């Protein structure tokens, strides 16, 4: 279907194909950089070094000794994943004293902030891995922390990062490692296998919006990407369904055509990419009773016929106080009056045919500028489709700002007869977009009806 208003109904109304059985989970490897790192020093127990580009492991004159703190965002690793390999690579940038050091890596279990933590407030720790020996001539020191990462993935609520310490007695040393502020931050490379997905999507925030005589929208969310089907009908056997074929987490499904003054039952079926399906309980809504003619100011269209060669089902009309339906010739014209299509009602073809066709809707005054394709003159628009020529770019910029040219729409010569020509604008004080826009609060007013 050629879309005259292409964004009107971005809904795919075809039955969703059944997905293929989910494949076995494959291992995934991530390379992560720290989201926070710093060190704390007992020699300056209230000091914080969260913005420095080096992380110093230090042992000096008592009580001087330090510990490193690092945190990584592990949210990409689902709870229940099996961690097969996790290596932390520290980049040694400076050394003084010590040729071989033991490193002890622990998981932190209480909160800490990079730019606030001190020796006095450093976090508590849980599991500590056995010592890992490193030497001063290893510029990149790779630590196997697989067991600790598995524990952190299993308990994300209580895992706040990791602490690295060394010996705190014996000969003095100062080893400096690259912080995240440097060009050599500590890298964490994790290989894991995600858990097998056996649970269907969780459907939440279910509601029905924009209920009118012939259509309604079912709106809801899922906690994971899913395709959805809404079954609906006059009883719990439903009988009709509308589906989407693309995955999403927020969903808006248009149900049509509906009968007026009727109680409808509906349920939602949501299927994730692993093929797991959730079916909600039954819910209901009632369409309003028809009062005869559509009220003035209504926006209407006919149902989508799913034929790419037709466009009648894309056209939107304004129901005027004259009892006629007035078409919007272009999307640009529509958007000068309305921000979206949420108020558009779907009516039957026979209902549409019973409403006489009226004049085209024109641009709302004061919102856009226009020019005809065959004429270079740019026009501002006043009430009643009066076109007023802008004499030069300076006046255009004074009225609409430096970006005035972005407001110019090309108008087909076919629509020439929808407008009349008024006096050219003589100065910036001769035309006010706000005044012009306020003078046409409705399409009826712009077309000369109160």
Secondary structure, DSSP 8 states (H G I E B T S, - for coil): ---TTTTTT----S------------EEEEEEE-SEEEEEEGGGTT---TT-SEEEEEE-STT-BEEEEEE---TTS-TT-EEEEEEEEEEEEEEES-SEEEEEEEEE-S---TTT--TTT---EEEE---EEEETT-SEEEEE-HHHHHHHHHTGGG--EEEEE---SSS-EEEEEE-TTSSS--EEEEEEE---------EEEEEEES--SSEEEEEEEEEEEEEEEEEEESSTT--EEEE--S-EEEEEEEEES--SS-EEEEEEEEEETTS-EEE---EEEE-----SS--TT-EEEE-----TT--GGG--EEE-TTS-EEEBSSHHHHHHH-S-STTEEEE-HHHHHTS-B---B---TTT-EEEETT----EEEETTTEEEEB--HHHHHHHH-TTGGGGEEEE-GGGGGG-EE---B-SGGG--HHHHHHT-SSHHHHTT--
